[in-house]
């Protein structure tokens, strides 16, 4: 499946110091996947004291990364 990263997601990756490899690893090997708003999926991976959340839309075999951010562990269940 093809992965496309939006400009917004790239900006957030830079802001949170998250590499493209880490985003792809989170999508391929998530600790959990939950349903998000409007049919989006939220891929989550534990990173020490944080959880990386990757929000995607899937359409016609393309996974489009909408946004990426880190939150403190405990804020969301995995």
N, C-alpha and C positions, 0 to 999 in steps of 0.2 A: 504494500500500500504506500502510495506517495505521501510525503509530508511536506506541507507548505507552511512557512512561518510568516505571519503578517508583520508589517512595519511596527505596529504597536507592540506586538510581542517581542520583537527585537529590541525596542527601546526599553521595555521592562526587563529583559534579560540583562541588558547593560546596567540598568539601575540596580538590580539585585545581584549582579556579578554571577550570572548563571550562564554556563556555556551551552552551545547547541548540542554537544555530545550528552550533557546531563539531561537536557530536555528530551532528547531521543531515547536515552536510557530509561527515563521516567515513563515514557509512553510504551516502551517495549517490555519493561520489567517493573510495573507499578506495585506499590504496597497495597493500593486500593484504587478502585474506579467507582465513581458515583455519578448519578444523573445530575445534570445542571439545568439551568434555565433554558427553555426553548429547545430541548432535545440535545443540548450540549453535554459533553462528557468531561468529567474532572478527574484527571490522573494525578495521584498523590504518591510522594516518596518521602520517607523520613530521612532527614539530614541532621544528625546530632540533635541540637535543641530546636530545630526548625522542621517544617514540612514544606516541600516544594509542591506547588499546585500548578498544573498545566491544563488550561481550559481549551478544549478543541471542539470544532464542528466537523462532522463527517458528511461528505457528499460525493457521490459517484466515484468511490475509491480513493478520494483524497482526504487526508486528515489535515485540517487547517488549524494551526495553533493561533488562537485568538489573543490570549494573554498568559503571562507567567508571573508568579509571585511567590514569596516565602512568607510563612506565618509561624508564630511560635508554636511549638508542640503543645498540645492540650487544647488549643482553640478548636481543632477539628478532630474527629475520631478517625482512626485508620484501622 
